[in-house]
Amino acid sequence: MLEREQSVGVRDAIITALWDVFCGDGSRDAEFSAVLALAGVSESGFHEQFQSKEDLVSVFLKDRHAIWMRWFENEIEARYEATGYEIPQVPSD
């Protein structure tokens, strides 16, 4: 169990580092070595978590989308609450 927790920590550190490199300085031309250095992970440690750089970018984009959607939903709820309207429920199939 501890190994899995450490593994998740390394994975999160790599994704966070990629976020910092991509979004921190506004650059879209991130150096892979900068991501690993910021995460404090070796290249072999990276390959224990991700199959490829493309796999990392895919996970990063999915996480970024989830964060954005969470923000968007919170904004919609806040605006409905501010106006006194009830949030319509979407029927489930």
N, C-alpha and C positions, 0 to 999 in steps of 0.2 A: 504494500500500500504506500509506503514512504517513497519507493521508487517512482510510482505513478504520480504522486504529489510533486516530486522534484521534476519529473518530466513535464507536467503541466506548467510548472513555474518557468522552466526553460522556454517552453513554447510561447507562453505569454510574454516573456522578456523579449523574445525575438520579434513578435508581432508589435509590441510596444515600441521597440527600437525602430522598426520599419516605419511605424506611424510618425515617430519623432523625426526621422530622416526625411520622409516624404513631405510632411506637413510643417515641420519646424522652421525650415528656412525657405519654404515655398518652392523648393527644387523638385522637379520630377525626374531628375537624372541621378538618382541615389546610387552611391557606390555600395556594392554588396559588402565589401570589407568594413565600411563604416557602420553598417547595420550590425554586423557580428561584433565589432569592437564595442559599440554602444550597449549591446545586449550582454557583453561579457561571455560570449559563447564561441567555441572553436568551430571550424568548418565541419569537423566530424560530429560535434554536438548538434550542429544545425541539421546534418543529414540523418541524425537519429530522430528528429522531429518532423522533418519535411522531406518529401521525395525529390523536390527540385525547387528552384527559385520561383518558378511559375506556381507551384503548389502554395508557397508562402504568400505570393501576391494574391492568389485566389482567396485564401483564408483572410488576409488583410482586407480585401474588398468586401467580403461577406460581413466581417465584423464592422467595417465602416458603414455599410448599408444598415445593419441592425441598430447601430447607434443613431444614425440619422432618422430611421423610422420611429425609434423610441422617442426622440426629441419631437418629431412631427406629431405623433399621437398625443404627447403631453401638451403641446401647443393647442391642438384642436380641443382637447378636454378643458384646458384653462380658458379658452375663449368661450366655449359653451357655458361654463360655470360663471364667467364674468357677465354674460348676457342673460343668464337665468333660464336658458333653454336646456332641455334634457337631451342628452346624447342619444340619438336613435340607435337601437340595437340591430345588428345585422342578423337576419335569420340564419340559423345553422341548418345545414342539410342533413 
